[in-house]
Amino acid sequence: MTRWYRAATIAVVLAAPLAGCGGGEEASTGVNDRGGFLIPAGESTDGLAITFASTPDPPHAGANTFDVTVTQADGAPLADATVTTVFSMPAMPSMNMPAMRSEATLQHDADGRYRGTGQLSMGGTWNVAVKVVRGSEELASRQLSIVAKE
């Protein structure tokens, strides 16, 4: 096997788990150095880079710790905002299950990193909305999907 072919195969294998993580137009596109999903600024005009990670990784039903890091276009951390994560799962009428929703407000820890604990009521695919607000102004909002284990 040639070196190029081996590298391409590894790249495809590593990228495959991310293919199902789309949560909308601004789906996650990579994994940061801590194993969390990178939510790029994309085509938005806010210029903020946002990363999302969970402990454990992947998250599970029950209590999880969520970390969101917010940095400005120049790489400087954004430390004076309120960061909220909203987890939602659509209703599944065929299984007689209502829509589910859980919200966690994260506290600033250091260097633009916000941390908090939230509850996921069951395993499965959850849509996640990350909102960054300063005062009454929404600075950024990103969407991604995660798959929680039972």
DAJO-V679416 format. One line per field, one symbol per residue. phi: phi as a letter, one per 30 degrees, with the letter a starting at -180 (. if undefined). psi: psi as a letter, one per 40 degrees, with the letter a starting at -180 (. if undefined). burial: + if it has 16 or more other ideal C-beta (glycine too) atoms within 10 Angstrom, else -. A space follows every 50 residues. Layout:
phi: ???
psi: ???
burial: ???
//
This chain:
phi: .ddddddddddddddedddccdbkdcddbabddcjddccddhcdcdiccb cbbbbdbddbdjdbccbbcbbdedjddcccbccbcccbbddbedchcddb bbbbcccdcahiccbacbccdadkdcdbccccbbiccddabbbabbccdd
psi: hidddddddddddddddedeehfadfiieihaeeeihhhidbeiedeihh ihiihihiiihahihhhhhhiideehihefihhhhhhihiigddefhiii iiihhiihcifehhiihihheiiahhhhhhhhihbehhdihiiiiihii.
burial: --------------------+-+--+++--++---++++++----+-+++ ++++----+----++++++++------+--+++++++-+----------+ -+-+-+-+---+++++-+-+---+-+++++++------++++++++-+--
//
